[in-house]
């Protein structure tokens, strides 16, 4: 019998404990018109082209009032929580998303099956129906998956990940395609 190394078949040697829960959402889309842009939305907010800070937010000289653009998306998370983050994409191609400073568990991946996305855009999948169960139930699921810092968000699909906020600091979450990151696909 052969053994295939697929994430669902792997079990971690160490599983971080489940902490009090928080659930957040990040959505992204790519558009050609009226302007070439990667747009981002946090927690079902307004779509905007995220403007990354011109210098590192962790620098002592960083001043939120001067150095942070109004279109910079920042998700402030409290310490010592288990955060479930759902990520949806309306683009017709996959995105490798990378989280600095933390390892996360992939709770579920929802890919579009045999569905085309006209003009390079898909409709956002419904978070109430896209996963095998509700996001709230996913967030309470016992830890079983391997820990990662990068995953592929499928074209027009969604993923649910969970991580503990046990490493304080300013941590970047972004697409690992350089052009997409430079265009603002990150938070």
C-alpha positions in Angstrom: 0.0 0.0 0.0 1.3 3.4 -0.9 1.1 6.5 1.3 0.4 9.8 -0.4 1.6 13.0 1.4 -1.5 15.1 1.2 -2.4 17.6 3.9 -5.6 15.8 5.0 -3.6 12.6 5.5 -0.9 14.3 7.7 -1.1 14.7 11.5 1.0 17.2 13.4 3.4 16.2 16.1 2.3 19.2 18.2 -1.1 20.8 18.2 -1.4 24.2 19.8 -4.3 24.5 22.2 -7.6 26.0 21.2 -8.1 29.5 22.8 -11.1 31.8 23.0 -12.4 32.2 19.4 -12.6 35.1 17.0 -13.7 34.9 13.3 -12.7 37.3 10.6 -13.0 37.4 6.8 -10.7 38.6 4.0 -11.9 38.8 0.4 -9.9 39.8 -2.7 -10.6 40.5 -6.4 -8.6 41.5 -9.4 -10.0 43.9 -12.0 -8.8 45.2 -15.3 -11.3 48.1 -15.7 -11.7 50.9 -15.0 -8.1 50.4 -13.6 -5.8 47.5 -13.2 -6.0 46.8 -9.5 -6.1 44.1 -6.8 -8.9 45.1 -4.4 -9.2 43.8 -0.8 -11.9 43.8 1.8 -11.7 42.9 5.5 -14.7 41.7 7.5 -17.1 42.4 4.6 -16.1 46.0 4.5 -15.6 48.3 1.5 -13.6 47.0 -1.5 -10.4 49.1 -1.8 -7.0 49.0 -3.3 -4.9 48.4 -0.3 -1.9 50.7 0.0 1.0 49.2 1.8 2.9 51.4 4.3 6.1 52.9 2.8 8.1 51.7 5.8 7.8 48.9 8.3 5.1 49.4 10.9 7.3 47.8 13.5 9.9 50.5 13.3 10.1 52.8 16.4 9.8 55.8 14.1 6.5 54.6 12.5 3.7 57.1 13.3 0.2 55.7 12.5 -1.1 59.3 11.8 1.7 60.1 9.3 3.0 56.8 7.9 -0.2 54.9 7.4 -2.2 55.6 4.2 -6.0 55.8 4.8 -6.4 52.8 2.3 -4.1 50.6 4.3 -6.0 47.6 5.7 -5.0 46.6 9.2 -6.6 43.8 11.1 -5.8 44.3 14.8 -6.1 41.1 16.7 -6.0 40.6 20.5 -3.4 38.4 22.1 -4.1 34.8 23.0 -7.1 34.1 20.7 -7.7 31.3 18.2 -8.5 33.2 15.1 -10.4 31.6 12.2 -9.9 33.5 9.0 -11.9 32.8 5.9 -10.4 34.0 2.6 -12.5 34.2 -0.6 -11.3 35.0 -4.0 -13.3 36.2 -7.1 -10.3 35.8 -9.4 -10.1 33.1 -12.0 -6.7 32.0 -10.9 -5.3 30.7 -7.6 -3.3 32.8 -5.1 -0.5 31.6 -2.7 -1.3 33.4 0.5 1.5 33.7 3.2 1.2 34.7 6.8 4.3 36.0 8.6 4.9 35.4 12.4 2.4 32.5 12.8 1.6 29.0 11.7 -2.0 28.2 10.8 -4.1 25.1 10.4 -6.1 24.7 7.2 -9.6 23.9 8.4 -11.1 23.5 4.9 -10.6 24.4 1.3 -13.6 25.0 -1.1 -12.7 24.9 -4.8 -15.2 25.6 -7.6 -15.9 22.3 -9.4 -16.2 22.5 -13.2 -17.3 26.2 -13.1 -15.9 28.8 -15.4 -15.4 32.4 -14.3 -16.3 34.7 -17.2 -14.0 37.7 -17.9 -11.6 36.4 -15.3 -14.0 37.0 -12.4 -16.1 34.7 -10.3 -18.9 35.5 -8.0 -18.0 35.4 -4.3 -18.9 32.1 -2.8 -21.4 32.2 0.0 -19.7 31.6 3.4 -23.0 30.0 4.7 -22.9 27.2 2.1 -19.4 26.8 0.6 -17.9 24.7 3.4 -19.0 21.3 4.7 -20.4 23.1 7.8 -20.7 26.6 9.1 -17.7 28.7 9.8 -18.6 28.8 13.4 -18.5 25.0 13.6 -15.2 24.9 11.7 -13.8 27.3 14.2 -14.6 24.9 17.0 -13.2 21.9 15.3 -10.5 20.0 17.2 -7.0 20.6 15.9 -6.0 17.8 13.5 -4.2 19.4 10.5 -0.6 20.2 9.8 0.6 23.7 10.5 1.6 25.9 7.6 2.5 29.5 6.8 1.4 29.5 3.1 -1.6 28.0 1.3 -3.1 28.2 -2.2 -6.5 29.9 -2.3 -8.2 28.2 -5.3 -9.6 30.2 -8.2 -12.9 31.6 -7.3 -12.9 29.5 -4.1 -12.5 29.9 -0.4 -10.4 28.6 2.5 -10.8 28.6 6.3 -7.7 28.8 8.4 -7.1 29.0 12.1 -4.1 30.3 14.1 -3.4 31.4 17.6 -2.4 35.0 18.3 0.4 34.0 20.6 3.2 35.9 18.9 2.7 39.6 19.4 3.8 42.0 16.7 3.0 43.4 13.3 2.6 40.5 10.9 2.0 40.7 7.2 -0.5 38.5 5.4 -0.1 38.7 1.6 -0.2 37.0 -1.8 3.2 35.5 -2.6 3.1 36.6 -6.2 5.2 39.8 -6.1 3.1 41.8 -8.5 0.0 41.1 -6.5 1.7 42.0 -3.2 3.0 45.2 -4.7 -0.6 46.0 -6.0 -1.8 45.8 -2.5 -3.0 42.2 -2.0 -2.1 42.0 1.6 -2.9 43.2 5.0 
